[in-house]
Amino acid sequence: MGNKLKAVVVGAVLGVAGAAFAQGTPTTPAAPKADAKAPAKAAAGKAAATAGKTEVTWWGHAAFVVKTPGGATIAIDPWFTNPKAPQGATWPEAVDAILVSHGHFDHVGETKALAQKTSAKVYGSFELVNLLGLPEAQGMGANAGGTFTVKDATIHLVEAVHSSSYQADPKGASQYAGAPLGFVIEIANGPTLYHAGDTGAFSSMALIAEQFKPTVALLPIGGHFTMDPAQASVAAKLLKVKTVVPMHYGTFPALSGTPDALTTELKKTRATTKVLALEPGKATAL
């Protein structure tokens, strides 16, 4: 806990000990400067989704930007400076909503800076949103069971099995940040996405499947702090999804699960679920 970002990056090189840094809190880095020359930057920062399609861009770790056919831009767990993030990519210029699954720094990431830059509303647990110190109009603290509408996207807050604490000052104590969450995003004329946040597999994923019928699940597969590939294959079965997008792997040495390992585990159960491994910074139409 309480290690600065440079310690996190060093930890990724030093071995399994790097995983411990994944639950700490670094200082908040400044937003990167725009540089229109880099192709990856244009891919990560472009303003509109492909016409008629939902577009998902993975920023590495658990960070995503979702753009809907109706013009909503939703950032999820925006740690845009994680070790797997596209190098030098510019942040989205416009964001309508920021979803934060829990208080650990590698998920809160640059939430405050992005909210300040874009005036986006921030959705997360009641306790965490209060701790972030956002303007009242932007803080949308809630809990599992809450539902919100952002343009053509309906966002449902659902449970996750994990821990959650927040450290506003790297030298200060961690504070309880409410229950961890996952998010179901129902998109009109598009897919229904489930971002699991940090979690293990749990039986109520079957209830999420029954209630919301997600078609694409963004699931952690790294292990150690979350599901590994074997557990993620169980989650995919409970969720009855057509596609799994792996996340929360490879950022630190302890997060050793891989998309190939997930594919192998799914084949063992004769599941028809497809694994869609995204490239950081590359927008993918769903």
Stockholm file with secondary structure:
# STOCKHOLM 1.0

chainA/1-286         MGNKLKAVVVGAVLGVAGAAFAQGTPTTPAAPKADAKAPAKAAAGKAAATAGKTEVTWWGHAAFVVKTPGGATIAIDPWFTNPKAPQGATWPEAVDAILVSHGHFDHVGETKALAQKTSAKVYGSFELVNLLGLPEAQGMGANAGGTFTVKDATIHLVEAVHSSSYQADPKGASQYAGAPLGFVIEIANGPTLYHAGDTGAFSSMALIAEQFKPTVALLPIGGHFTMDPAQASVAAKLLKVKTVVPMHYGTFPALSGTPDALTTELKKTRATTKVLALEPGKATAL
#=GR chainA/1-286 SS CCCCHHHHHHHHHHCTTHHHHTTSCCCCCCCCCCCTTCHHHHHHHCSSCCTTSCEEEECSTTCEEEECTTSCEEEESCCTTSTTSCTTCCCCSCCSEEECCCSSHHHHTTHHHHHHHHCCEEEEEHHHHHHTTCCTTTEEEECTTCEEEETTEEEEEEECCSCCEECSSTTSCCEECCCCEEEEEEETTSCEEEECCSCCCCTTHHHHHHHHCCSEEEEECSCSSSCCHHHHHHHHHHHTCSEEEEESCSSSTTCCCCHHHHHHHHHHTTCCCEECCCCTTCEEEC
#=GC SS_cons         CCCCHHHHHHHHHHCTTHHHHTTSCCCCCCCCCCCTTCHHHHHHHCSSCCTTSCEEEECSTTCEEEECTTSCEEEESCCTTSTTSCTTCCCCSCCSEEECCCSSHHHHTTHHHHHHHHCCEEEEEHHHHHHTTCCTTTEEEECTTCEEEETTEEEEEEECCSCCEECSSTTSCCEECCCCEEEEEEETTSCEEEECCSCCCCTTHHHHHHHHCCSEEEEECSCSSSCCHHHHHHHHHHHTCSEEEEESCSSSTTCCCCHHHHHHHHHHTTCCCEECCCCTTCEEEC
//
